[in-house]
Amino acid sequence: MRAVVTSAIVLQVVAVGIQVSPGEIWAVIRRPIWIFQVVAAMFVAVPLLAVILAKSFEIPMVMRGALVLLAISAVAPLLPAKLLQVGSDPTYDVTLAAVTNLLAIATVPFTLQIVGAAFERDVAITPAAVAGVLMKTYLLPLAIGMMAKPIFGPRGAQVGEWAGNAGHIVLLLLVLVVIVANGATVFPLLWRSVVVIVLFAAGALLIGHTLGGPDPRARTSLAIATVTRHPGLALLIATTNFPQAREAQSAVVAFVLGTAVASIPYTVWRKRVLAGAPRAVVGVPTTIG
């Protein structure tokens, strides 16, 4: 199953890489304020929100763990493909995903220890393990896609679309298989934690939207990035530190499914806003949003 998930993600990330160039990405990265906004939203505020919710509400222990682990796993390899459907800036979205992957290598192990101390649990994961997951699921496929862009030339967009669609289909089928196979566990966990899931999704979206700046496309991208986590990384942490937690996979799936549904109203709203928003350079104020 892990190989199938990885293959689906790789296809989608390669598809995104074919659409951008290193120069376009660098133009977005060289903004210190933007880096600060990303770190504050994704690596500080959301884990803090998760700790507050986990300590404030009585939900199944395995869901409490899934909430915290997903909050720590502040990277999303499928983020650019997801944001393209909303109508945001593809160059900004790819850069956002790439930067968060790099930052996660250092921040995830550090944040995990802090959160573990808050719950009086001894948990840890090495930067090398985090880097391995992110390298396979995002950084390497992105580089391959970017190197393939000049090879395909004008047909690059079409090839990227084929790869992206193939990845979407494989991932959708896999999610359906997991839900059918573990439905007796997933849905009860989802129902018993629905209030916390909605509060987490709403809070994460608000954090990203607020810190995203005045540009409507950048604001939307950071909001959706802030609520979108890396389930594979969360499962790696869970299996490394809690191998006896057999319901961990079901809990992660339940949380990812719940936050995806809870985020639909925001996604629909921002898609309408961006339909009339002008293209702008990240960090330059606009009058819409």
Number of C-alpha atoms within 10 A of each C-alpha: 8 7 8 13 16 17 17 23 25 26 26 31 29 28 32 28 27 28 20 20 16 13 8 13 18 12 14 20 17 10 12 9 12 19 16 11 17 22 18 15 26 27 23 16 17 26 24 16 18 27 19 13 20 22 12 10 12 12 19 15 11 17 24 21 22 28 26 23 26 26 32 29 29 30 32 27 27 26 23 27 19 18 22 14 10 21 18 24 20 18 20 23 25 25 20 25 22 23 18 23 26 16 16 24 21 15 20 25 21 16 20 22 16 16 20 15 12 11 12 10 12 12 18 17 17 13 15 12 16 22 17 13 18 25 16 15 28 26 23 16 24 26 16 17 24 20 17 19 22 13 11 14 11 10 13 19 16 14 19 24 18 15 19 22 17 18 24 18 12 16 19 13 11 16 15 12 12 16 18 11 12 16 15 11 15 22 18 13 22 24 12 14 21 18 14 24 26 18 16 25 26 17 19 29 26 19 21 27 23 16 18 23 22 18 21 24 32 26 23 30 29 30 29 25 29 27 28 27 24 24 23 21 24 24 21 17 25 22 15 14 15 14 11 10 12 12 15 20 21 24 26 27 21 27 27 23 17 22 22 17 13 18 19 11 10 16 19 11 12 20 19 12 17 19 11 10 18 13 13 14 15 21 16 10 13 16 9 13 18
